[in-house]
């Protein structure tokens, strides 16, 4: 590794056999797997389970609300 560089590791690019990944497709509104996943611009993930992928939009909403509340707190706004 070059000085000042970063080590990079990606299970998606390795053939480690760690199991299948699951994605939530925003175009088809369904869970997809490595075998049938749409292009990256249409999916959220990867997730370790189909249930996690199925709940992806709820998790996005919860995180956005938390971040919005933190932004408001930071700016001194009451929410």
VORO-254566 format. One record per residue: residue in one letter; x, y, z of N, C-alpha, C, O in turn. Coordinates in steps of 0.001 Angstrom, whole numbers, plus 524288, in hexadecimal, padded with zeros to 5 digits. Layout:
% residues N
+---------+-------+-------+-------+-------+-------+-------+-------+-------+-------+-------+-------+-------+
! residuo !  n_px !  n_py !  n_pz ! ca_px ! ca_py ! ca_pz !  c_px !  c_py !  c_pz !  o_px !  o_py !  o_pz !
+---------+-------+-------+-------+-------+-------+-------+-------+-------+-------+-------+-------+-------+
!       A !     X !     Y !     Z !     X !     Y !     Z !     X !     Y !     Z !     X !     Y !     Z !
...
+---------+-------+-------+-------+-------+-------+-------+-------+-------+-------+-------+-------+-------+
END
This chain:
% residues 79
+---------+-------+-------+-------+-------+-------+-------+-------+-------+-------+-------+-------+-------+
! residuo !  n_px !  n_py !  n_pz ! ca_px ! ca_py ! ca_pz !  c_px !  c_py !  c_pz !  o_px !  o_py !  o_pz !
+---------+-------+-------+-------+-------+-------+-------+-------+-------+-------+-------+-------+-------+
!       X ! 8035A ! 7FB68 ! 80000 ! 80000 ! 80000 ! 80000 ! 80386 ! 804D5 ! 80000 ! 8075D ! 8050A ! 802E3 !
!       X ! 8023E ! 8089C ! 7FCD8 ! 80546 ! 80D67 ! 7FC7C ! 80496 ! 810A6 ! 8016A ! 80098 ! 81049 ! 80412 !
!       X ! 8087B ! 813CA ! 8029B ! 80837 ! 81732 ! 8072C ! 80383 ! 81AC9 ! 806B6 ! 8029D ! 81D2B ! 802A2 !
!       X ! 8008D ! 81B25 ! 80AE6 ! 7FBFB ! 81E90 ! 80AE7 ! 7F73C ! 81C2B ! 80848 ! 7F320 ! 81EA7 ! 80802 !
!       X ! 7F7BA ! 8175D ! 80657 ! 7F34F ! 814D7 ! 803B8 ! 7EFC0 ! 8122A ! 80796 ! 7F0C5 ! 81227 ! 80C49 !
!       X ! 7EBA6 ! 80FF0 ! 805A3 ! 7E7D5 ! 80D4D ! 808DE ! 7E74D ! 807A4 ! 80722 ! 7E746 ! 8067C ! 80277 !
!       X ! 7E6E3 ! 80436 ! 80ADB ! 7E5CC ! 7FEC6 ! 809A1 ! 7E00E ! 7FE5E ! 8081A ! 7DCB7 ! 800CE ! 80A90 !
!       X ! 7DEEB ! 7FB62 ! 80428 ! 7D991 ! 7FAD3 ! 80243 ! 7D81C ! 7F513 ! 80268 ! 7DB1E ! 7F1BA ! 800B7 !
!       X ! 7D378 ! 7F3F4 ! 80470 ! 7D18C ! 7EE9C ! 8048C ! 7CBD8 ! 7EEB0 ! 80303 ! 7C8D9 ! 7F1E6 ! 804F9 !
!       X ! 7CA52 ! 7EB41 ! 7FF98 ! 7C4E7 ! 7EAEA ! 7FDFF ! 7C35A ! 7E539 ! 7FD76 ! 7C586 ! 7E264 ! 7FA3E !
!       X ! 7BF96 ! 7E38B ! 8009E ! 7BDA4 ! 7DE37 ! 8001B ! 7BB09 ! 7DD60 ! 7FADC ! 7BB1E ! 7D90C ! 7F8C4 !
!       X ! 7B8B5 ! 7E181 ! 7F8B2 ! 7B611 ! 7E0EE ! 7F3B7 ! 7B9E1 ! 7DFA6 ! 7EF59 ! 7B868 ! 7DD21 ! 7EB87 !
!       X ! 7BEC0 ! 7E156 ! 7EFDA ! 7C27E ! 7E078 ! 7EBB9 ! 7C5BA ! 7DB91 ! 7ECA6 ! 7C8B6 ! 7D9EE ! 7E940 !
!       X ! 7C523 ! 7D93B ! 7F13C ! 7C821 ! 7D487 ! 7F253 ! 7C4C3 ! 7CFBD ! 7F158 ! 7BFFD ! 7D01E ! 7F0EA !
!       X ! 7C73F ! 7CB57 ! 7F100 ! 7C46A ! 7C679 ! 7F065 ! 7C4D5 ! 7C371 ! 7F57A ! 7C63E ! 7BED8 ! 7F57D !
!       X ! 7C399 ! 7C606 ! 7F9C7 ! 7C450 ! 7C3C2 ! 7FEF1 ! 7C009 ! 7BFEC ! 80065 ! 7C09F ! 7BD06 ! 8042F !
!       X ! 7BBB9 ! 7BFD3 ! 7FD77 ! 7B786 ! 7BC38 ! 7FEAB ! 7B4B6 ! 7BD7F ! 803B6 ! 7B2BD ! 7B9F4 ! 8064B !
!       X ! 7B479 ! 7C254 ! 8052A ! 7B20B ! 7C3E8 ! 80A13 ! 7AC1C ! 7C3D9 ! 809CF ! 7A98C ! 7C544 ! 80D9F !
!       X ! 7A9ED ! 7C24A ! 80589 ! 7A443 ! 7C21C ! 8051E ! 7A233 ! 7C614 ! 8014A ! 7A509 ! 7C951 ! 7FF25 !
!       X ! 79D2D ! 7C5AC ! 8008B ! 79A91 ! 7C906 ! 7FCC5 ! 79962 ! 7CE59 ! 7FF28 ! 7989D ! 7CED5 ! 803E0 !
!       X ! 79940 ! 7D243 ! 7FBDF ! 797C4 ! 7D784 ! 7FD87 ! 7924A ! 7D8AD ! 7FB85 ! 79096 ! 7D689 ! 7F791 !
!       X ! 78F97 ! 7DC14 ! 7FE4C ! 78A42 ! 7DD8B ! 7FCF4 ! 78A07 ! 7E36C ! 7FC39 ! 78CDF ! 7E658 ! 7FEC4 !
!       X ! 7869A ! 7E521 ! 7F8B7 ! 78619 ! 7EAA2 ! 7F746 ! 78053 ! 7EC05 ! 7F701 ! 77D08 ! 7E8AD ! 7F5F6 !
!       X ! 77F1C ! 7F10D ! 7F7F7 ! 779D2 ! 7F2F0 ! 7F713 ! 779EE ! 7F5FC ! 7F201 ! 77CCD ! 7F9CF ! 7F17F !
!       X ! 776CA ! 7F446 ! 7EE3E ! 77689 ! 7F6DA ! 7E926 ! 77263 ! 7FB1C ! 7E958 ! 76DCB ! 7FA03 ! 7EA3C !
!       X ! 77405 ! 7FFF5 ! 7E884 ! 77061 ! 80464 ! 7E8A9 ! 76D2C ! 804C1 ! 7E3A7 ! 76948 ! 80793 ! 7E37A !
!       X ! 76EBD ! 801FD ! 7DFA9 ! 76BD2 ! 801FE ! 7DAB8 ! 76774 ! 7FDEA ! 7DAD0 ! 76314 ! 7FEFE ! 7D920 !
!       X ! 768A1 ! 7F94C ! 7DCC3 ! 764D3 ! 7F50A ! 7DCD0 ! 7621C ! 7F44B ! 7E211 ! 75E64 ! 7F146 ! 7E27D !
!       X ! 76400 ! 7F714 ! 7E61A ! 761C0 ! 7F6C5 ! 7EB5E ! 761B2 ! 7F122 ! 7ED58 ! 75DAB ! 7EF13 ! 7EEFD !
!       X ! 76652 ! 7EEB8 ! 7ED20 ! 766DB ! 7E950 ! 7EEE4 ! 76C6B ! 7E847 ! 7F0B1 ! 77000 ! 7EB45 ! 7EF8B !
!       X ! 76D14 ! 7E3FE ! 7F386 ! 77240 ! 7E22F ! 7F518 ! 774AB ! 7DF49 ! 7F07C ! 7721E ! 7DC21 ! 7EDE8 !
!       X ! 7799C ! 7E06B ! 7EF85 ! 77C84 ! 7DDB5 ! 7EB6C ! 7817C ! 7DB6B ! 7EDC8 ! 78349 ! 7DD1F ! 7F1E7 !
!       X ! 783A3 ! 7D795 ! 7EB21 ! 78863 ! 7D4FF ! 7ECF1 ! 78CD2 ! 7D5FE ! 7E91E ! 78C0C ! 7D858 ! 7E4FE !
!       X ! 79180 ! 7D42C ! 7EA88 ! 795F8 ! 7D4B3 ! 7E705 ! 794C4 ! 7D27F ! 7E1A0 ! 796C0 ! 7D477 ! 7DDB7 !
!       X ! 7918D ! 7CE74 ! 7E160 ! 79067 ! 7CBCF ! 7DC72 ! 78CEA ! 7CEFD ! 7D8D2 ! 78D08 ! 7CE39 ! 7D413 !
!       X ! 789C5 ! 7D297 ! 7DB05 ! 7860E ! 7D570 ! 7D7B7 ! 785C0 ! 7DB41 ! 7D8FA ! 781AA ! 7DDAD ! 7D83A !
!       X ! 789FD ! 7DD7C ! 7DADC ! 789E3 ! 7E2ED ! 7DC9B ! 789E8 ! 7E6BF ! 7D803 ! 78CAA ! 7E5F9 ! 7D426 !
!       X ! 786C4 ! 7EADF ! 7D885 ! 78699 ! 7EF15 ! 7D4A2 ! 78B93 ! 7F25A ! 7D500 ! 78EAA ! 7F1A0 ! 7D89C !
!       X ! 78C63 ! 7F5EC ! 7D154 ! 790EF ! 7F963 ! 7D1A1 ! 79101 ! 7FC72 ! 7D6CC ! 78CEB ! 7FD83 ! 7D918 !
!       X ! 795A9 ! 7FDCE ! 7D889 ! 79674 ! 80056 ! 7DDA2 ! 7931C ! 80530 ! 7DE5F ! 79186 ! 8064F ! 7E2C5 !
!       X ! 79202 ! 8080C ! 7DA50 ! 78EF8 ! 80CE1 ! 7DAE8 ! 7895C ! 80BD6 ! 7DCAA ! 7869E ! 80F72 ! 7DE47 !
!       X ! 787A3 ! 806E7 ! 7DC5C ! 78246 ! 8058A ! 7DDCC ! 781DC ! 80287 ! 7E2EE ! 77D8B ! 80119 ! 7E47E !
!       X ! 7862F ! 80188 ! 7E593 ! 785DE ! 7FE32 ! 7EA38 ! 78857 ! 800AE ! 7EF07 ! 78BC8 ! 80404 ! 7EEA4 !
!       X ! 7867A ! 7FEF4 ! 7F392 ! 788D3 ! 80029 ! 7F89D ! 78B2F ! 7FB16 ! 7FA9D ! 788D8 ! 7F6EC ! 7FA11 !
!       X ! 78FAF ! 7FB6C ! 7FCDE ! 79222 ! 7F6C2 ! 7FF03 ! 797C8 ! 7F66A ! 7FD58 ! 799D0 ! 7F9FF ! 7FADD !
!       X ! 79A46 ! 7F242 ! 7FEA3 ! 7982A ! 7ED21 ! 7FFE8 ! 796CB ! 7EC97 ! 805A8 ! 798E5 ! 7EF55 ! 80900 !
!       X ! 79337 ! 7E8FC ! 806BA ! 79195 ! 7E791 ! 80BF7 ! 792A9 ! 7E1CC ! 80CD1 ! 792FC ! 7DEC5 ! 80918 !
!       X ! 79336 ! 7E04F ! 811B8 ! 7947A ! 7DAE4 ! 8130E ! 78FC2 ! 7D748 ! 812B1 ! 79060 ! 7D28C ! 8121E !
!       X ! 78B07 ! 7D979 ! 81306 ! 7865A ! 7D62F ! 812D6 ! 7822C ! 7D8BE ! 80F72 ! 7823D ! 7DD75 ! 80E83 !
!       X ! 77E8F ! 7D581 ! 80DA5 ! 77A30 ! 7D779 ! 80A93 ! 776CE ! 7DB1A ! 80DE2 ! 774C6 ! 7DEFB ! 80BE7 !
!       X ! 77631 ! 7D9DE ! 812E7 ! 77313 ! 7DD31 ! 81660 ! 77579 ! 7E297 ! 816F0 ! 772A9 ! 7E67D ! 816E4 !
!       X ! 77AA4 ! 7E2E2 ! 81777 ! 77D41 ! 7E7F6 ! 817C8 ! 77C6C ! 7EB13 ! 812C1 ! 77B6F ! 7EFC6 ! 812F0 !
!       X ! 77CD1 ! 7E87D ! 80E56 ! 77C01 ! 7EB29 ! 80950 ! 77664 ! 7ED0F ! 808D4 ! 77569 ! 7F15D ! 806EB !
!       X ! 772B7 ! 7E9D4 ! 80A93 ! 76D34 ! 7EB3F ! 80A39 ! 76BEB ! 7F007 ! 80D8F ! 7684A ! 7F2EF ! 80C55 !
!       X ! 76ED9 ! 7F0D7 ! 811B9 ! 76E07 ! 7F54F ! 81535 ! 77183 ! 7F9F8 ! 813FB ! 771DA ! 7FD9D ! 81719 !
!       X ! 77411 ! 7F9E4 ! 80F8B ! 777DA ! 7FDF1 ! 80E2E ! 77575 ! 80365 ! 80E07 ! 777C7 ! 80713 ! 81014 !
!       X ! 770E9 ! 803FF ! 80BAC ! 76E99 ! 8093A ! 80B3C ! 76D07 ! 80B5B ! 8108D ! 76D82 ! 8100C ! 8117E !
!       X ! 76B2C ! 80804 ! 81408 ! 769E0 ! 809B5 ! 81955 ! 76EC9 ! 80B97 ! 81C1F ! 76EBB ! 80F91 ! 81ED4 !
!       X ! 772F3 ! 808B8 ! 81B6D ! 777E7 ! 80A32 ! 81DE9 ! 779EF ! 80F60 ! 81BBF ! 77BF6 ! 81298 ! 81EAF !
!       X ! 77969 ! 81030 ! 816AB ! 77AFC ! 81525 ! 81448 ! 777CB ! 8199B ! 8169F ! 779F3 ! 81DAF ! 817F9 !
!       X ! 772AD ! 818D9 ! 81719 ! 76F4F ! 81CE8 ! 81951 ! 770E0 ! 81E29 ! 81EEB ! 77137 ! 822BB ! 82060 !
!       X ! 771D5 ! 81A1F ! 82213 ! 7735B ! 81AF4 ! 82786 ! 7787D ! 81DF1 ! 827E3 ! 77905 ! 82182 ! 82B11 !
!       X ! 77C37 ! 81C80 ! 824AD ! 78144 ! 81F35 ! 824BF ! 780B9 ! 824DE ! 822F8 ! 7831A ! 8285A ! 82546 !
!       X ! 77DA3 ! 825D1 ! 81EEE ! 77CDA ! 82B2D ! 81D16 ! 77A58 ! 82E8D ! 82152 ! 77BE6 ! 83308 ! 8221C !
!       X ! 77676 ! 82C62 ! 82407 ! 773F1 ! 82F4F ! 8283E ! 777D2 ! 83082 ! 82C9F ! 777D6 ! 834D5 ! 82EB9 !
!       X ! 77B0D ! 82CC1 ! 82DFC ! 77EF5 ! 82DA2 ! 8321A ! 782E2 ! 831CB ! 8306F ! 78455 ! 8352E ! 83385 !
!       X ! 78494 ! 83182 ! 82B90 ! 78857 ! 83567 ! 829AA ! 785E3 ! 83AD0 ! 82958 ! 7886D ! 83EB2 ! 82A9A !
!       X ! 780F4 ! 83B1C ! 827AB ! 77E3E ! 84026 ! 8277F ! 77DBF ! 84279 ! 82CF9 ! 77E86 ! 84728 ! 82DB6 !
!       X ! 77C73 ! 83F35 ! 830CA ! 77C05 ! 8410B ! 83630 ! 78151 ! 842EF ! 8382E ! 7819F ! 846EC ! 83AD9 !
!       X ! 78578 ! 8401A ! 836E7 ! 78AB7 ! 841BD ! 8388A ! 78C41 ! 846D8 ! 835E5 ! 78E91 ! 84A3C ! 83866 !
!       X ! 78B02 ! 84774 ! 830E2 ! 78C10 ! 84C62 ! 82E26 ! 78939 ! 850E9 ! 830BE ! 78B74 ! 8551A ! 83180 !
!       X ! 78441 ! 85008 ! 8321C ! 7812E ! 85420 ! 834A6 ! 78375 ! 85570 ! 839F8 ! 783D4 ! 85A05 ! 83B60 !
!       X ! 78501 ! 8516F ! 83CF9 ! 7875F ! 85260 ! 84214 ! 78C61 ! 8557F ! 8416C ! 78D57 ! 8592E ! 8445C !
!       X ! 78F87 ! 85415 ! 83DA8 ! 79477 ! 856BA ! 83CA0 ! 79383 ! 85C77 ! 83B42 ! 79678 ! 85FE4 ! 83CE2 !
!       X ! 78F66 ! 85D7B ! 8384A ! 78E2A ! 862CF ! 8369B ! 78B2D ! 865D9 ! 83ACE ! 78A29 ! 86A80 ! 83A24 !
!       X ! 789C2 ! 86343 ! 83F1E ! 786FF ! 865ED ! 84355 ! 7812F ! 86670 ! 8426F ! 77E9C ! 869A4 ! 844F0 !
!       X ! 77F14 ! 86351 ! 83EE3 ! 77981 ! 86371 ! 83DC7 ! 776AE ! 85F9C ! 84157 ! 778DA ! 85B98 ! 842DB !
!       X ! 771DB ! 860E1 ! 842A7 ! 76E99 ! 85D37 ! 8459B ! 76B91 ! 859F9 ! 841BE ! 76948 ! 85C06 ! 83E0B !
!       X ! 76B8C ! 854E3 ! 8429D ! 76886 ! 8515D ! 83F32 ! 76545 ! 84DE3 ! 84271 ! 7626B ! 84A9E ! 8405D !
+---------+-------+-------+-------+-------+-------+-------+-------+-------+-------+-------+-------+-------+
END
